[in-house]
Amino acid sequence: MKSLAITGHMAALLITGLGFSSMPLLADETSGGSPGNWEFGAEIYIWGAEMDSTTPGGTSIEIPFHTILDNLEMTFMGVFAARRDRWTFSTDLIYMDLSDSKDFSLPGPVVSGRAKAELTSWIITPTASYNVADEGRVRFDVLGGLRYLDIEAKLNLNLDGPRPDGFAVSGKDSFNDLNGILGAKGRFALTDHWYLGAYGDLGAGDSDFTWQVIGLVGYRFDTFELNAGYRYLDFQFDKGDNNLMDELITKGPFAGALFRF
């Protein structure tokens, strides 16, 4: 947040919010269905990710998943998909609200008080995929789309001073980022119920470069699926644009439930 950063913990909170909000979903639609008819699906998911980030000053920060949970006020993560014939259109929507407060004391002329950081973020990821192979146990799609990220960070400082009630300083900063992505996804049926899935994409735009790989195992019921796996996301920001960081690596296990109707 430019000059508003107060402590390493507060900066880590802001970075955590950015990383946790920039995770695209693997919407792995089932094969089959009637030609010419629309099929729909909705998925909810959670990613137990840890983050490794590098600030513009070269500092490395590692943030475990429990830090995210400690500062989480509210979140929603879900995807809606519609498929007809070989085409699938999906939109992944993520909202998160983070907040943290911390007492601080600075050297020099001693300044102390309490800082509160708040961060709200949205990410919207619309994609269109086309099925190029669907034979027997194997399905393979190519895809293209966008990732749009919008973040607003606020910092409020209540400083101790000569007045009984002290005085307050506040500021806010916002950040948005739009990238185009290309990728592919596939699944291999082990049995009538168990399957393996894989996903990969890469992209660029407002950012220098971003790429992601996902691997999962899933179980299919009559009207819904459960899946779990591992995701690795590398997001490289433009250097010299006063961003909170130069690079962010987000990685960890995930689990989701996909409902078909």
ChimeraX attribute file (.defattr): number of C-alpha atoms within 10 A of each C-alpha:
attribute: neighborCount
match mode: 1-to-1
recipient: residues
	/A:1	19
	/A:2	9
	/A:3	6
	/A:4	18
	/A:5	16
	/A:6	18
	/A:7	14
	/A:8	9
	/A:9	16
	/A:10	21
	/A:11	17
	/A:12	19
	/A:13	22
	/A:14	24
	/A:15	24
	/A:16	27
	/A:17	24
	/A:18	26
	/A:19	24
	/A:20	20
	/A:21	24
	/A:22	23
	/A:23	24
	/A:24	21
	/A:25	24
	/A:26	21
	/A:27	24
	/A:28	21
	/A:29	23
	/A:30	16
	/A:31	16
	/A:32	9
	/A:33	12
	/A:34	9
	/A:35	10
	/A:36	10
	/A:37	9
	/A:38	14
	/A:39	19
	/A:40	16
	/A:41	20
	/A:42	20
	/A:43	23
	/A:44	17
	/A:45	18
	/A:46	15
	/A:47	21
	/A:48	18
	/A:49	22
	/A:50	21
	/A:51	21
	/A:52	18
	/A:53	25
	/A:54	18
	/A:55	17
	/A:56	17
	/A:57	9
	/A:58	11
	/A:59	10
	/A:60	13
	/A:61	18
	/A:62	14
	/A:63	19
	/A:64	14
	/A:65	15
	/A:66	12
	/A:67	14
	/A:68	20
	/A:69	12
	/A:70	11
	/A:71	18
	/A:72	17
	/A:73	15
	/A:74	12
	/A:75	14
	/A:76	13
	/A:77	19
	/A:78	19
	/A:79	22
	/A:80	18
	/A:81	21
	/A:82	18
	/A:83	22
	/A:84	15
	/A:85	16
	/A:86	15
	/A:87	16
	/A:88	21
	/A:89	18
	/A:90	22
	/A:91	22
	/A:92	23
	/A:93	18
	/A:94	22
	/A:95	18
	/A:96	20
	/A:97	18
	/A:98	22
	/A:99	22
	/A:100	18
	/A:101	16
	/A:102	14
	/A:103	13
	/A:104	14
	/A:105	14
	/A:106	11
	/A:107	7
	/A:108	6
	/A:109	6
	/A:110	8
	/A:111	12
	/A:112	16
	/A:113	17
	/A:114	15
	/A:115	22
	/A:116	17
	/A:117	25
	/A:118	21
	/A:119	25
	/A:120	22
	/A:121	23
	/A:122	20
	/A:123	24
	/A:124	20
	/A:125	23
	/A:126	19
	/A:127	21
	/A:128	19
	/A:129	21
	/A:130	17
	/A:131	18
	/A:132	12
	/A:133	13
	/A:134	15
	/A:135	9
	/A:136	8
	/A:137	13
	/A:138	16
	/A:139	19
	/A:140	20
	/A:141	21
	/A:142	19
	/A:143	19
	/A:144	17
	/A:145	19
	/A:146	19
	/A:147	22
	/A:148	16
	/A:149	19
	/A:150	18
	/A:151	20
	/A:152	19
	/A:153	20
	/A:154	18
	/A:155	22
	/A:156	17
	/A:157	22
	/A:158	17
	/A:159	19
	/A:160	17
	/A:161	13
	/A:162	8
	/A:163	7
	/A:164	7
	/A:165	10
	/A:166	11
	/A:167	13
	/A:168	14
	/A:169	11
	/A:170	13
	/A:171	13
	/A:172	15
	/A:173	13
	/A:174	13
	/A:175	14
	/A:176	13
	/A:177	14
	/A:178	17
	/A:179	19
	/A:180	19
	/A:181	20
	/A:182	18
	/A:183	19
	/A:184	18
	/A:185	22
	/A:186	20
	/A:187	24
	/A:188	16
	/A:189	18
	/A:190	14
	/A:191	10
	/A:192	10
	/A:193	12
	/A:194	16
	/A:195	18
	/A:196	18
	/A:197	22
	/A:198	20
	/A:199	22
	/A:200	20
	/A:201	20
	/A:202	19
	/A:203	21
	/A:204	19
	/A:205	16
	/A:206	14
	/A:207	17
	/A:208	15
	/A:209	18
	/A:210	21
	/A:211	18
	/A:212	20
	/A:213	19
	/A:214	20
	/A:215	20
	/A:216	20
	/A:217	19
	/A:218	22
	/A:219	18
	/A:220	17
	/A:221	12
	/A:222	8
	/A:223	10
	/A:224	16
	/A:225	20
	/A:226	17
	/A:227	20
	/A:228	20
	/A:229	18
	/A:230	18
	/A:231	25
	/A:232	19
	/A:233	23
	/A:234	22
	/A:235	23
	/A:236	19
	/A:237	22
	/A:238	15
	/A:239	14
	/A:240	9
	/A:241	10
	/A:242	11
	/A:243	15
	/A:244	21
	/A:245	24
	/A:246	22
	/A:247	23
	/A:248	25
	/A:249	20
	/A:250	23
	/A:251	22
	/A:252	16
	/A:253	17
	/A:254	18
	/A:255	17
	/A:256	19
	/A:257	17
	/A:258	22
	/A:259	17
	/A:260	16
	/A:261	10
